[in-house]
Amino acid sequence: MEGDYDLLPETKACQTEGAFRPHERLVEITILGKPFLVPDKNSVLRAFQFISPETVPYGRFCWNQECQYCRVSCQLPDDDRPHTILSCKFLVSEGMSITELSPELLGCLRAKLGPVDSKASSTYQGINGSGIASHE
């Protein structure tokens, strides 16, 4: 029907076409306490792009480990504490928990993370010594 402009699915597909490695399934990760399904066999940064294709591709990311704008802290299910990683280098895995985001990633994912309660507001305001926003 003329005047019906529901082109978002096609637009979204164009923005991400060819960006992801072939994957077999979606795995669940959490970002600052919120669950997301993302494709396995892809970098954490590509997972962020899967979640927010309208913002992450336009972030200041080099995608090759040089810029450090994709730095996050993550904890795997069998780890006892989070580790700082570059999300462009590390592959996503089932049960991964992203506990801290760089300011650049936080800006790109803010709309997808949704409203934050007062306890978690430090996530959006506080930057720790490593230059990443913390969920704690």
N, C-alpha and C positions, 0 to 999 in steps of 0.2 A: 504494500500500500504506500502510495506517495506521501511523503511527510513523516513516515515512520523511520526514525533514525537510530534504531537499535543495532549499531555496528560495533559495539564494544567487544563481543567475542572475536570477530574478525581482526579488529585492531590489536587486541591482546595477542592473538596468534602471530601476527606479523612482527610484533615487538620481540617475541621470544623464539621465533622459528630459527632452528639451527644453533641456538645458544647452548643447549643442554646436551650432555653425553647421553647415549642410549641408556635407558633405565628399565628395570623389570617391575618395580613397584614403588609406591610411595611409603616413606617411613615417617614416623612421628618424632618431631623434636619440639623442645620448648624454648621460647625466646622471652626472657624476663618473666617467666612464669606462665606464658600463654602458649597453648599447644598449636602446632601447625603440621600439615602433611606436605612433604617435599620429596622430589625424586631422589632415589638412591643413586650411587655411583657418580655423584656430582660434588663439586666443591661447596663449602658452606656459603660462599658468596653467590654461587649460582642458585643455591636454595633460597637465599634472600631475594634474588631476582625473580624466582618462581613465585614467591609470596607477593612481591610488589613490582611487577614488570613495568609499571608506569613511572617509577622513581629510581630504582637501583641502577638501570643502565645509564642514567644521566648523572650519577654521583661521580665524584672525583677519584675513581678507582683506576689504578693502572692495570690490574688483573695479572700482574707478574711479580709480586712480592717486593716492589721497590717503594711504593708510596706510603705504606703503613696505615692508610685510611681504613682498611678493612680489619683492623685488629679487634679481636673479641676475646672474652674469657669463656671457656666452655668446660663442662664437666661431663665425662662419659659415665654410663651407669656403673662401671666397675672401678672408677676412680674415687679416691677419698677426698679430693679437692679439685677445684677448677684450675685450668692451665690457660695461659695466654697464647693465642695462635693467630696466624694470619688466615682469614677466612677464604682467601683466594687459593691457598695452598692445601688446606686440610679438607678431606672428604667427609661429607655428612654421614652420620650413622644413626641407627635406630636408638631412641632414648637419649640422645645428646641433649644437654641443657645449656643454652647460651645464657650466661649470668651477667655479662657485661658487654656493652656495645661501644664502639668508637662514636664520637659525635657525628661523623659523616653518616654512618649507618643508622644511628638513632634518628637523624633527620629524614632519611629515606624510608624508614619503617614506621615512623610515628603514627601514620594513619591506620596502618594494619594492626598495631599494638593496641589501639583503642584507648579509652579513658583509663586513667591511673588513679587508684585510691590514694589517700593522703600518706599512707605508710610507704607506698612505692614512689611517691612523687620525687624522692631524691634520685630516682633513676633518670629523670628528665632534667634535673637541675644540677646534681652533683657530679663532678668529674674528679676521679681519684688521680693519684700521682702518675699513673700510666697513661693518662689521656683517654680513658674510656669511662663511659657512664655506667654506674653500678646499680644492680638490682637490690643490693643489700641495704 
